[in-house]
Amino acid sequence: MSRSVTDLPSNYPDLWRVDPDRLTTLLIEAGWHVVGRRSGIYNRLAPPGEVEGRLGSFVVPLDREAPEFVELMQHVLQQASAPIYRSLWTRSIAPRLFTDPTDEFSFRKESAAPSGLIAWREGERLISSARKTLVAGAKSYMTPDRHFGNRHGQFANRYLDSVMMGQTEPGSYIVKAFAPSASTVPMRKTVEPVFDVGSAAGVVSRDISRSVVKALAATVEAINHYRTSGSLAGFDEGVRHGVSYEMAIAIIGITEDSDGSDITIEWDTSVPGDTEDLFSRYEFSGGDTPILEKAAHRLAAAEESSFTSVVGRVHLLARKEADSPGVFGVENLQGNQPKKVRVRLADDDEYHEAIRAYDENLAVQVSGNLEREGNLHWLYNAHLVRTVGHLDEFAAPHTGGSGHIEGQISLDDLS
């Protein structure tokens, strides 16, 4: 069982790691205010909304060399995490105090469930969309592109590996991502230690986070342009600012079946830097979904003439092996050719969504680059965009034969 700050002994070594200036900044951002100080010795703060002296002020020790530093630090942390401030401490202070400086991304989606709750599948979808948003923005740091496919995937994953996930907040369901502000993301995967800490070795993670925000802002601008003009030209123009097929697909997961959603970003003020806005919010509605769907198809199709989107029934499953992408078969329900395709996913996580679609008789929409190999059609670098409804809602064409191919088994054999 993990221990809270109030359970820690006074000589607990991690208290030496607490940055008193950072603690002071976080307390002030959360509503505390400075009521006194002695330079280099302490800062005295009053709690939010309290008359000075009513519940006692907080003394943040500044001199790490002072013999009483650990004892005083433990005391102020006990005060700040007391039950009366527990929610504020848990949501706004502790996640940033006990990690390196981080910039905070919040992905919010209105839910019909009680406050702070969301349907399990919708929650999974929101987390997946948050991840895809960060990955798409990270890829755009390397170079703007309409459709990345697998390009820059390893770099984006190294950035994602440095990001922490935080707790949801009361109210609408919110997924929090804490991206390091001052750490370095390697440009290339390295086996040997990297001694060159210059630009050749890596990128400051905040610069990548800025690319995520830049891509988000450009996508929102393109959506607004479509609303007023009915034209997708804004998405074309926005590519140089980070708009991409991947970003459009990521945001669809946030907007779809939503009564309202938004993404907010708060930059960590304890790290020096030229952040134009300390707080940004990008709002979406369920009505943005069809716009983003059209844009995603345009962005991908313009880059690859073989790009295809198929809606159909999952009917085959290849045995998934370690370090290999998931593969499954889809029977096209739209009545256009090809009638059956084999799908090789670019994202392993989406393989499990295909299994769920089969189990629950749901049609899926998959998109990828269509190639023909002999008598078989394949979608490569494919993404399972979404489930689109129960199979009963579609008029499935009659198909004959087992559709079996070597290396694949029917899902019926797994039941």
Helices and strands as residue ranges (DSSP letters): G 5-7, G 13-17, H 20-29, E 33-38, E 42-46, E 58-61, H 69-80, G 83-85, H 86-88, I 89-93, H 94-97, E 102-109, H 120-142, H 153-161, E 164-166, E 173-180, E 184-186, E 202-204, H 205-229, H 233-238, G 239-241, H 245-255, E 261-266, E 279-284, H 288-303, E 307-318, E 327-332, E 340-345, H 349-359, E 362-373, E 376-390, G 391-393, E 408-410, G 411-414
